[in-house]
Amino acid sequence: MPITTETPSNADQLPALHQPIHKALQHHYQTLCDVHLRELFAAEPQRFEHFSLQVDDLLLDYSKNRITKETLQLLIQLAETADVAGWRERMFQGEKINNTEQRAVLHTALRNRSNTPVMVDGENVMPAVNAVIEQMSAFAERVRSGTWTGYTGKPIVDVVNVGIGGSDLGPHMVYQALKAYRHPRLQMHYVSNVDGAHIVEKLESLDPETTLFIVASKTFTTQETMTNAHHARHWFLQHAEDDTHIAKHFVAVSTNREAVIGFGIDPDNMFGFWDWVGGRYSLWSAIGLSIVLAVGADNFTALLGGAHTMDQHFREAPFERNMPVILALLGVWYSNFFGAESQAVLPYDHYLRSLPLYLQQADMESNGKSVDRNGCNVDYATGPIIWGTSGINGQHAFYQLIHQGTRLIPADFIISVTPPTGLHEQHDILMANFLAQTEALMRGRTLEETRDSGVAPPHAPKVFAGNHPSNALLLKALTPHSLGLLIALYEHKIFVQGIIWNLNSYDQWGVELGKQLAKCIQPELNAAETITTHDASTNGLINYYRQQRAQQEQTQG
Ligand SMILES: O=P(O)(O)OC[C@H]1O[C@](O)(CO)[C@@H](O)[C@@H]1O
């Protein structure tokens, strides 16, 4: 039996991993865990056809996974047992599936290009969604055309997005990814860290006359963002002097109108969104304002369109042809049966270099949980550790461990067919490495093959066990549309895994405790008396810091 704090009386409410299907999968795992991928490929020459799937501009080849058709059938039964289809409908229809905060989860409404009504508390949210898109587009047009000017009449050149977590990672990643679509005059900057070095370094090169700040915060209370925003405001006023000029240089993106007004930003320059948009799912909302400024409304709409295409696919395709469902089930297979602890994300694309970072928040803040939606401790693995970096660079850093280390690390390899730069020779090298890595991980190299390959002895350290699973994701090209497809694919994968693990993927209580403690500790760093209210370690560190700082201040005079 599960180690739970509260055991639901109704067996139907038990997590899918406590239902008989789990036993069936465990049994199946025993029959497959020692089978090598080489054998699976040898037994099934049509494996690519059987285990690949295309959605619009995105191809997923999942044939290099340690699965058979039976595995998939059983995993699909697991998804059915968890009622993934029912939960999926509840999400799309605006039910409050975020049960700890009593909120709907409707990032899909933000990109609902078919504009069908989406109801929350009896109200269709689409008119409000469309109105904000209109507002962002009109504003972006003014900034891009140069008709929106700074306080001395010059067009805006630099835009600084001040935000953290979901109010930073998504827009920043998309801005990098869509470099080819950027406005030639406008440059976006992203300041997130409260470490003063981040904003100081950024402001060094900026001209207050031509800089626009977007203060991006869902709550408008996040300490890091508000501290940076106040610093930016102070810096700006040192130059502009008159605070009526703030209206031309500061805009806000938030759900908290009062706090925006309190900061001194004209509410006409506020772009709103709603509590049913989770921070890590918010790049499609007004949080994407820097994206609209950089690439224009049409390209932003194309990004939304790509995500909408994936939403429709996710909502309608049968599980056996459903890309997010398949990706999610493969992850569950490795986490809960093979004991894999992490998942590598390896984009072979310089412009997607921030995708692993973005997915770390999306996935780990969503499914990094050990209490399920019924308040019970789970006794199975949930969200994996997401990590990775851009391909080739990673090959020369950590791939050794993936190939020959002791851990099983499933990896997603991502690449575009068309290079964004037009440099075909380089792209072929990239592609060849992409393919070589997935092949090497899958095949490995036996002792005999190592000897025959002419490699000098000793041979044993040069043997590769292989049998390492990977997915290959190929975009036709990195466009706003295909990027939308890709991001939404991962969002829905996270959703499906959360349902199978019986989690609420849309709250994040785990980040709150540290925030609260920091608020207590901050004044203590400047207290006159020795601090004794914490554990010995924390007290010791606080007091060491206070003493050292006092000594340094004394020396500096
Ligand atoms: O947009 P806000 O409210 O400033 O929050 C920023 C981030 O802080 C968190 O609440 C915790 O890291 C994230 O979920 C969120 O994306």
PDBQT file of the ligand as one rigid body, heavy atoms in Angstrom, charges set to zero:
ROOT
HETATM    1  O1  LIG A 601       5.256  37.131 -12.002  1.00  0.00    +0.000 OA
HETATM    2  P1  LIG A 601       5.553  37.151 -10.538  1.00  0.00    +0.000 P 
HETATM    3  O2  LIG A 601       4.309  37.268  -9.717  1.00  0.00    +0.000 OA
HETATM    4  O3  LIG A 601       6.530  38.241 -10.215  1.00  0.00    +0.000 OA
HETATM    5  O4  LIG A 601       6.194  35.766 -10.145  1.00  0.00    +0.000 OA
HETATM    6  C1  LIG A 601       7.401  35.342 -10.676  1.00  0.00    +0.000 C 
HETATM    7  C2  LIG A 601       7.661  33.883 -10.443  1.00  0.00    +0.000 C 
HETATM    8  O5  LIG A 601       7.687  33.584  -9.053  1.00  0.00    +0.000 OA
HETATM    9  C3  LIG A 601       7.116  32.314  -8.811  1.00  0.00    +0.000 C 
HETATM   10  O6  LIG A 601       5.924  32.497  -8.153  1.00  0.00    +0.000 OA
HETATM   11  C4  LIG A 601       8.000  31.458  -7.932  1.00  0.00    +0.000 C 
HETATM   12  O7  LIG A 601       9.247  31.261  -8.469  1.00  0.00    +0.000 OA
HETATM   13  C5  LIG A 601       6.900  31.726 -10.206  1.00  0.00    +0.000 C 
HETATM   14  O8  LIG A 601       5.891  30.787 -10.247  1.00  0.00    +0.000 OA
HETATM   15  C6  LIG A 601       6.631  32.940 -11.008  1.00  0.00    +0.000 C 
HETATM   16  O9  LIG A 601       6.791  32.692 -12.372  1.00  0.00    +0.000 OA
ENDROOT
TORSDOF 0
